[in-house]
């Protein structure tokens, strides 16, 4: 009758009546006797042998089941014991593999997250134009280029329609007043000329005939 032997460290014995133990594969470990299965190497650690689990070093990352550390990729950085790299933060850059600390951007430069280089800070946007009062051009320019009485003027140069209407109306009123005054002056002059002509004719009729 054969005697039973306990499954040794670094091996697994999943079935009853096994004659030969199975060695644990890379990336797993077994530090105890009598195990039915091998345990995967934990996150943030790597297993160089089936009996040894080591902490993942800075500049590398170790997902579950790692037998060797993996280099941290550019655009990321890795501190000790990570299972995945950290994204390089904003205003920093990570230009190389295996970086453990991100580099701050120099003065005048910036970056978004996950960048391998910094870029110049963009200039601020130009200020908004001032809200200037309407100009003569904005009043007189319409679709046809003329001021039309009794019709709403279209806004020009960013002037509000109501402002244009009010200012345009004042301009039309001023022009109309000037026309009325000129017309009145012509009527008065015509009347004075008629009176003078009538007086001249009357004076001629009362004059004595020449003998």
LUMLOMAR-770167 format. One record per residue (C-alpha): residue number from 0; residue in three letters; z, x, y. Coordinates in pm, whole numbers, plus 50000, padded with zeros to 5 digits. Example, Ala and Ser with C-alpha at 12.3 -4.5 7.8 and 13.67 -1.06 7.14 Angstrom:
2
{site 0,"ALA",{50780,51230,49550}}
{site 1,"SER",{50714,51367,49894}}
***
This chain:
211
{site 0,"UNK",{50000,50000,50000}}
{site 1,"UNK",{49887,50151,50330}}
{site 2,"UNK",{50127,50171,50620}}
{site 3,"UNK",{50042,50030,50968}}
{site 4,"UNK",{50012,50268,51262}}
{site 5,"UNK",{50073,50166,51626}}
{site 6,"UNK",{49762,50181,51847}}
{site 7,"UNK",{49792,50510,52045}}
{site 8,"UNK",{49793,50557,52425}}
{site 9,"UNK",{49442,50557,52570}}
{site 10,"UNK",{49309,50335,52293}}
{site 11,"UNK",{49284,49963,52223}}
{site 12,"UNK",{49323,49772,51899}}
{site 13,"UNK",{49198,49417,51955}}
{site 14,"UNK",{49178,49303,51590}}
{site 15,"UNK",{49424,49287,51302}}
{site 16,"UNK",{49361,49521,51011}}
{site 17,"UNK",{49161,49772,51215}}
{site 18,"UNK",{49126,50111,51050}}
{site 19,"UNK",{49025,50298,51367}}
{site 20,"UNK",{49143,50246,51725}}
{site 21,"UNK",{48884,50214,52003}}
{site 22,"UNK",{48905,50462,52290}}
{site 23,"UNK",{48934,50307,52640}}
{site 24,"UNK",{48606,50339,52843}}
{site 25,"UNK",{48583,50517,53179}}
{site 26,"UNK",{48730,50317,53468}}
{site 27,"UNK",{49008,50178,53250}}
{site 28,"UNK",{49343,50311,53145}}
{site 29,"UNK",{49612,50249,52889}}
{site 30,"UNK",{49940,50428,52933}}
{site 31,"UNK",{50129,50242,52659}}
{site 32,"UNK",{50110,50232,52279}}
{site 33,"UNK",{50014,49921,52086}}
{site 34,"UNK",{49778,49772,52342}}
{site 35,"UNK",{49514,49524,52237}}
{site 36,"UNK",{49300,49594,52540}}
{site 37,"UNK",{49248,49853,52810}}
{site 38,"UNK",{49334,49765,53170}}
{site 39,"UNK",{49072,49818,53446}}
{site 40,"UNK",{49167,50075,53704}}
{site 41,"UNK",{49323,49882,53997}}
{site 42,"UNK",{49161,49831,54338}}
{site 43,"UNK",{49224,50130,54565}}
{site 44,"UNK",{49274,50367,54271}}
{site 45,"UNK",{49051,50560,54035}}
{site 46,"UNK",{49113,50666,53674}}
{site 47,"UNK",{49006,51018,53582}}
{site 48,"UNK",{49132,50971,53227}}
{site 49,"UNK",{49235,50673,53019}}
{site 50,"UNK",{49598,50757,53087}}
{site 51,"UNK",{49587,50850,53458}}
{site 52,"UNK",{49547,50632,53770}}
{site 53,"UNK",{49517,50809,54108}}
{site 54,"UNK",{49525,50676,54467}}
{site 55,"UNK",{49183,50663,54637}}
{site 56,"UNK",{49166,50936,54907}}
{site 57,"UNK",{49074,50894,55276}}
{site 58,"UNK",{48700,50885,55342}}
{site 59,"UNK",{48639,50710,55008}}
{site 60,"UNK",{48679,50364,54859}}
{site 61,"UNK",{48763,50260,54505}}
{site 62,"UNK",{48683,49909,54383}}
{site 63,"UNK",{48843,49784,54059}}
{site 64,"UNK",{48739,49985,53754}}
{site 65,"UNK",{48654,50306,53940}}
{site 66,"UNK",{48655,50632,53746}}
{site 67,"UNK",{48568,50837,54057}}
{site 68,"UNK",{48598,50765,54434}}
{site 69,"UNK",{48288,50643,54625}}
{site 70,"UNK",{48195,50793,54963}}
{site 71,"UNK",{48254,50569,55263}}
{site 72,"UNK",{47913,50486,55416}}
{site 73,"UNK",{47800,50551,55775}}
{site 74,"UNK",{47896,50264,56005}}
{site 75,"UNK",{48226,50235,55814}}
{site 76,"UNK",{48550,50428,55779}}
{site 77,"UNK",{48797,50449,55492}}
{site 78,"UNK",{49169,50519,55500}}
{site 79,"UNK",{49378,50598,55192}}
{site 80,"UNK",{49387,50348,54903}}
{site 81,"UNK",{49102,50116,55002}}
{site 82,"UNK",{48888,49915,54764}}
{site 83,"UNK",{48608,49880,55028}}
{site 84,"UNK",{48516,50049,55355}}
{site 85,"UNK",{48620,49903,55692}}
{site 86,"UNK",{48347,49819,55944}}
{site 87,"UNK",{48342,50054,56242}}
{site 88,"UNK",{48495,49858,56535}}
{site 89,"UNK",{48330,49779,56869}}
{site 90,"UNK",{48323,50058,57131}}
{site 91,"UNK",{48342,50311,56845}}
{site 92,"UNK",{48085,50478,56623}}
{site 93,"UNK",{48088,50613,56267}}
{site 94,"UNK",{47785,50841,56233}}
{site 95,"UNK",{47859,51007,55898}}
{site 96,"UNK",{47953,50926,55541}}
{site 97,"UNK",{48311,50980,55423}}
{site 98,"UNK",{48468,50914,55764}}
{site 99,"UNK",{48838,50825,55770}}
{site 100,"UNK",{48874,50757,56146}}
{site 101,"UNK",{48621,50594,56386}}
{site 102,"UNK",{48518,50789,56697}}
{site 103,"UNK",{48563,50619,57040}}
{site 104,"UNK",{48250,50589,57254}}
{site 105,"UNK",{48238,50827,57555}}
{site 106,"UNK",{48282,50691,57907}}
{site 107,"UNK",{47981,50486,58017}}
{site 108,"UNK",{47873,50409,57661}}
{site 109,"UNK",{47947,50113,57434}}
{site 110,"UNK",{47869,49979,57087}}
{site 111,"UNK",{47900,49668,56876}}
{site 112,"UNK",{48066,49667,56534}}
{site 113,"UNK",{47928,49874,56247}}
{site 114,"UNK",{47732,50116,56465}}
{site 115,"UNK",{47650,50483,56399}}
{site 116,"UNK",{47591,50565,56768}}
{site 117,"UNK",{47682,50440,57115}}
{site 118,"UNK",{47441,50319,57385}}
{site 119,"UNK",{47462,50297,57768}}
{site 120,"UNK",{47654,50004,57912}}
{site 121,"UNK",{47396,49757,58055}}
{site 122,"UNK",{47413,49694,58432}}
{site 123,"UNK",{47567,49366,58552}}
{site 124,"UNK",{47329,49076,58624}}
{site 125,"UNK",{47209,49037,58985}}
{site 126,"UNK",{47409,48797,59204}}
{site 127,"UNK",{47286,48442,59253}}
{site 128,"UNK",{47075,48385,59570}}
{site 129,"UNK",{47268,48231,59864}}
{site 130,"UNK",{47226,47863,59940}}
{site 131,"UNK",{47032,47915,60266}}
{site 132,"UNK",{46952,47628,60508}}
{site 133,"UNK",{46595,47490,60509}}
{site 134,"UNK",{46331,47692,60692}}
{site 135,"UNK",{46031,47573,60888}}
{site 136,"UNK",{45812,47668,60594}}
{site 137,"UNK",{46027,47464,60357}}
{site 138,"UNK",{45994,47164,60591}}
{site 139,"UNK",{45623,47180,60669}}
{site 140,"UNK",{45496,47275,60322}}
{site 141,"UNK",{45414,46968,60117}}
{site 142,"UNK",{45161,46913,59840}}
{site 143,"UNK",{44883,46904,60103}}
{site 144,"UNK",{45042,47148,60342}}
{site 145,"UNK",{45116,46881,60608}}
{site 146,"UNK",{45419,46684,60722}}
{site 147,"UNK",{45358,46319,60641}}
{site 148,"UNK",{45565,46062,60831}}
{site 149,"UNK",{45724,45785,60626}}
{site 150,"UNK",{45700,45982,60299}}
{site 151,"UNK",{45967,46184,60121}}
{site 152,"UNK",{45892,46557,60150}}
{site 153,"UNK",{45899,46771,59838}}
{site 154,"UNK",{46167,47045,59836}}
{site 155,"UNK",{46039,47399,59890}}
{site 156,"UNK",{46211,47737,59859}}
{site 157,"UNK",{46503,47580,59675}}
{site 158,"UNK",{46593,47332,59954}}
{site 159,"UNK",{46737,46997,59853}}
{site 160,"UNK",{46507,46695,59896}}
{site 161,"UNK",{46760,46509,60111}}
{site 162,"UNK",{46797,46809,60345}}
{site 163,"UNK",{46421,46842,60373}}
{site 164,"UNK",{46384,46468,60445}}
{site 165,"UNK",{46649,46476,60716}}
{site 166,"UNK",{46517,46790,60885}}
{site 167,"UNK",{46158,46678,60847}}
{site 168,"UNK",{46242,46342,61004}}
{site 169,"UNK",{46400,46515,61302}}
{site 170,"UNK",{46091,46730,61346}}
{site 171,"UNK",{45861,46423,61332}}
{site 172,"UNK",{46080,46241,61583}}
{site 173,"UNK",{46067,46537,61824}}
{site 174,"UNK",{45688,46558,61796}}
{site 175,"UNK",{45655,46183,61853}}
{site 176,"UNK",{45873,46202,62163}}
{site 177,"UNK",{45661,46480,62308}}
{site 178,"UNK",{45344,46278,62245}}
{site 179,"UNK",{45496,45974,62414}}
{site 180,"UNK",{45597,46176,62720}}
{site 181,"UNK",{45251,46327,62749}}
{site 182,"UNK",{45093,45984,62722}}
{site 183,"UNK",{45325,45849,62995}}
{site 184,"UNK",{45226,46133,63224}}
{site 185,"UNK",{44857,46058,63179}}
{site 186,"UNK",{44913,45689,63261}}
{site 187,"UNK",{45104,45775,63579}}
{site 188,"UNK",{44835,46017,63691}}
{site 189,"UNK",{44565,45759,63629}}
{site 190,"UNK",{44758,45499,63831}}
{site 191,"UNK",{44807,45736,64125}}
{site 192,"UNK",{44439,45824,64123}}
{site 193,"UNK",{44340,45452,64126}}
{site 194,"UNK",{44567,45378,64426}}
{site 195,"UNK",{44429,45672,64619}}
{site 196,"UNK",{44073,45555,64548}}
{site 197,"UNK",{44147,45200,64667}}
{site 198,"UNK",{44302,45325,64989}}
{site 199,"UNK",{43998,45544,65053}}
{site 200,"UNK",{43759,45247,65009}}
{site 201,"UNK",{43968,45026,65244}}
{site 202,"UNK",{43972,45297,65507}}
{site 203,"UNK",{43594,45329,65487}}
{site 204,"UNK",{43541,44952,65533}}
{site 205,"UNK",{43759,44936,65849}}
{site 206,"UNK",{43587,45229,66013}}
{site 207,"UNK",{43357,45150,66312}}
{site 208,"UNK",{42985,45182,66246}}
{site 209,"UNK",{42807,45476,66408}}
{site 210,"UNK",{42591,45386,66709}}
***
